[in-house]
Amino acid sequence: MSDTNHVSHWIELVKHGDSIAANRIWQHYFDRLVRAVRQRLQGQNRVVSDEEDIVLSVFDSFYAAAEQGRFPDLSDRDDLW
């Protein structure tokens, strides 16, 4: 199964509350998201939170919304990223 197919499969499983699939998405995207947020925050004062805190919040919001069916058109990695 290609990487694209893995992510698409994980997305569908997350929509049904699968915590293992959520963990796989986490492992697949966490470092990439941290780098993206770090780049965006470069030069800003981050006393209250850092890039990892922000990514944790993003993942938490994503999983909750996916389980609630708030992403009916989300089906693959292109939609996700």
Secondary structure, 3 states (H helix, E strand, C coil): CCHHHHHHHHHHHHHCCCHHHHHHHHHHHHHHHHHHHHHHHCCCCCCCCCHHHHHHHHHHHHHHHHHCCCCCCCCCHHHHC
